[in-house]
Amino acid sequence: MIVLYDRRAIHELLDKRGTIYSERPVDHVVSVVTNGDNLAFMDSTPLWRNQRKIASHALAVRFVVIYCHGLDQLLNKTATHVGRER
């Protein structure tokens, strides 16, 4: 297992050299549990590319900031509401 923390190294490995490292080992337990639908363990197929594109878009920094801001507002509203009930 290789763990990368440098954004440039991750980009180089996944985007520029992704086809070299795209093969995934078959894990039968994961296949049974996820019914074969697990983005982390899929081979590089058109389905995988499409799902990766959707996940990458949803996890982009600009959207995560929006999601976190909305979550903060919801949590603050809930905490205020719970505080009034006591």
KOLDREN-541849 format. One line per 8 residues: their letters; for each residue x, y, z of N, C-alpha, C. Coordinates in nm, 3 decimals. Example, Ala and Ser with C-alpha at 12.3 -4.5 7.8 and 13.67 -1.06 7.14 Angstrom:
<nodes>
AS) 1.319/-0.569/0.780/1.230/-0.450/0.780/1.320/-0.330/0.780  1.285/-0.225/0.708/1.367/-0.106/0.714/1.290/0.003/0.787
</nodes>
This chain:
<nodes>
MIVLYDRR) 0.085/-0.117/0.000/0.000/0.000/0.000/0.089/0.123/0.000  0.051/0.218/-0.081/0.122/0.345/-0.088/0.027/0.455/-0.041  0.074/0.541/0.049/-0.005/0.653/0.098/0.066/0.781/0.057  -0.006/0.867/-0.015/0.050/0.993/-0.061/-0.022/1.109/0.006  0.054/1.210/0.047/-0.004/1.328/0.108/0.018/1.454/0.024  0.110/1.448/-0.069/0.142/1.564/-0.151/0.044/1.572/-0.268  -0.025/1.683/-0.279/-0.127/1.699/-0.382/-0.070/1.682/-0.523  0.050/1.735/-0.546/0.112/1.722/-0.678/0.146/1.577/-0.710
AIHELLDK) 0.195/1.505/-0.611/0.228/1.364/-0.632/0.102/1.282/-0.660  -0.007/1.313/-0.590/-0.134/1.244/-0.612/-0.184/1.273/-0.753  -0.179/1.399/-0.794/-0.222/1.437/-0.929/-0.138/1.365/-1.034  -0.007/1.364/-1.014/0.083/1.296/-1.108/0.049/1.148/-1.118  0.029/1.084/-1.004/0.004/0.940/-1.002/-0.132/0.906/-1.061  -0.237/0.976/-1.019/-0.372/0.939/-1.060/-0.412/0.993/-1.196  -0.379/1.117/-1.224/-0.425/1.177/-1.349/-0.331/1.153/-1.466  -0.203/1.169/-1.444/-0.108/1.157/-1.555/-0.062/1.014/-1.579
RGTIYSER) -0.055/0.934/-1.474/-0.007/0.796/-1.490/-0.112/0.695/-1.446  -0.237/0.737/-1.442/-0.345/0.653/-1.391/-0.362/0.521/-1.463  -0.341/0.520/-1.593/-0.362/0.395/-1.668/-0.257/0.290/-1.632  -0.140/0.333/-1.589/-0.037/0.237/-1.549/-0.075/0.167/-1.419  -0.135/0.243/-1.326/-0.163/0.192/-1.192/-0.310/0.162/-1.169  -0.388/0.148/-1.273/-0.532/0.139/-1.255/-0.585/0.001/-1.219  -0.509/-0.104/-1.237/-0.557/-0.237/-1.204/-0.573/-0.253/-1.054  -0.685/-0.312/-1.013/-0.713/-0.334/-0.872/-0.713/-0.484/-0.844
PVDHVVSV) -0.661/-0.525/-0.729/-0.669/-0.668/-0.695/-0.814/-0.705/-0.665  -0.850/-0.827/-0.698/-0.986/-0.873/-0.671/-0.996/-0.910/-0.524  -1.090/-0.848/-0.455/-1.117/-0.879/-0.315/-1.259/-0.933/-0.309  -1.270/-1.062/-0.289/-1.401/-1.127/-0.297/-1.495/-1.080/-0.186  -1.441/-1.053/-0.068/-1.525/-1.005/0.042/-1.584/-0.868/0.007  -1.501/-0.778/-0.043/-1.550/-0.646/-0.082/-1.653/-0.660/-0.194  -1.629/-0.747/-0.288/-1.724/-0.768/-0.399/-1.859/-0.817/-0.348  -1.857/-0.906/-0.251/-1.983/-0.958/-0.196/-2.055/-0.850/-0.116
VTNGDNLA) -1.982/-0.779/-0.031/-2.042/-0.678/0.055/-2.098/-0.561/-0.026  -2.025/-0.517/-0.129/-2.066/-0.400/-0.206/-2.138/-0.437/-0.335  -2.158/-0.564/-0.358/-2.220/-0.614/-0.480/-2.141/-0.568/-0.603  -2.008/-0.558/-0.585/-1.919/-0.520/-0.694/-1.921/-0.372/-0.729  -1.990/-0.291/-0.650/-2.004/-0.149/-0.682/-1.930/-0.066/-0.577  -1.798/-0.062/-0.587/-1.716/0.012/-0.493/-1.612/0.088/-0.573  -1.622/0.219/-0.572/-1.535/0.304/-0.653/-1.387/0.280/-0.625  -1.352/0.254/-0.501/-1.212/0.236/-0.464/-1.152/0.108/-0.520
FMDSTPLW) -1.235/0.007/-0.548/-1.182/-0.121/-0.593/-1.221/-0.156/-0.737  -1.278/-0.061/-0.809/-1.317/-0.087/-0.948/-1.197/-0.070/-1.042  -1.197/-0.146/-1.149/-1.096/-0.126/-1.253/-1.133/-0.004/-1.336  -1.039/0.044/-1.413/-1.060/0.162/-1.496/-1.149/0.127/-1.615  -1.278/0.149/-1.598/-1.376/0.123/-1.702/-1.453/0.253/-1.728  -1.534/0.257/-1.832/-1.615/0.378/-1.852/-1.706/0.409/-1.731  -1.762/0.306/-1.667/-1.844/0.326/-1.548/-1.762/0.388/-1.436  -1.642/0.334/-1.413/-1.554/0.388/-1.309/-1.519/0.533/-1.338
RNQRKIAS) -1.485/0.565/-1.464/-1.450/0.702/-1.499/-1.566/0.798/-1.472  -1.686/0.755/-1.507/-1.803/0.838/-1.485/-1.828/0.859/-1.335  -1.821/0.754/-1.257/-1.843/0.765/-1.113/-1.732/0.848/-1.047  -1.610/0.832/-1.093/-1.499/0.910/-1.038/-1.517/1.058/-1.068  -1.565/1.088/-1.188/-1.588/1.227/-1.225/-1.696/1.289/-1.136  -1.802/1.216/-1.111/-1.910/1.265/-1.024/-1.859/1.284/-0.882  -1.785/1.185/-0.829/-1.732/1.196/-0.693/-1.632/1.310/-0.682  -1.547/1.324/-0.781/-1.448/1.431/-0.780/-1.515/1.567/-0.781
HALAVRFV) -1.620/1.580/-0.859/-1.695/1.706/-0.866/-1.762/1.735/-0.732  -1.824/1.633/-0.672/-1.896/1.651/-0.545/-1.801/1.681/-0.430  -1.677/1.633/-0.438/-1.581/1.653/-0.330/-1.483/1.766/-0.357  -1.507/1.844/-0.461/-1.420/1.958/-0.490/-1.426/2.057/-0.375  -1.316/2.125/-0.351/-1.304/2.215/-0.236/-1.417/2.316/-0.232  -1.452/2.374/-0.344/-1.556/2.478/-0.343/-1.690/2.423/-0.297  -1.720/2.298/-0.331/-1.848/2.240/-0.289/-1.843/2.193/-0.145  -1.729/2.142/-0.101/-1.717/2.101/0.038/-1.736/2.221/0.130
VIYCHGLD) -1.681/2.335/0.092/-1.699/2.457/0.172/-1.847/2.493/0.180  -1.918/2.482/0.070/-2.062/2.512/0.068/-2.137/2.414/0.156  -2.105/2.283/0.143/-2.173/2.182/0.224/-2.147/2.206/0.372  -2.022/2.233/0.408/-1.987/2.254/0.549/-2.056/2.377/0.604  -2.065/2.483/0.523/-2.134/2.605/0.567/-2.281/2.574/0.595  -2.345/2.502/0.506/-2.485/2.464/0.525/-2.503/2.375/0.646  -2.409/2.282/0.666/-2.415/2.193/0.782/-2.397/2.272/0.911  -2.305/2.367/0.912/-2.285/2.452/1.030/-2.413/2.528/1.063
QLLNKTAT) -2.478/2.584/0.962/-2.602/2.657/0.985/-2.709/2.565/1.043  -2.721/2.445/0.988/-2.819/2.349/1.036/-2.790/2.309/1.180  -2.664/2.281/1.211/-2.628/2.243/1.347/-2.652/2.356/1.446  -2.621/2.480/1.407/-2.646/2.594/1.494/-2.796/2.612/1.518  -2.874/2.596/1.414/-3.020/2.610/1.426/-3.075/2.500/1.516  -3.027/2.378/1.500/-3.072/2.265/1.582/-3.032/2.286/1.727  -2.908/2.330/1.750/-2.861/2.354/1.887/-2.943/2.463/1.954  -2.977/2.567/1.880/-3.058/2.676/1.934/-3.198/2.624/1.968
HVGRER) -3.254/2.544/1.881/-3.387/2.488/1.902/-3.387/2.395/2.025  -3.288/2.310/2.038/-3.278/2.217/2.151/-3.258/2.296/2.280  -3.180/2.403/2.274/-3.155/2.486/2.392/-3.282/2.551/2.442  -3.374/2.587/2.355/-3.500/2.650/2.395/-3.595/2.552/2.460  -3.584/2.423/2.424/-3.675/2.322/2.479/-3.646/2.292/2.625  -3.527/2.318/2.671/-3.489/2.284/2.809/-3.539/2.383/2.904
</nodes>
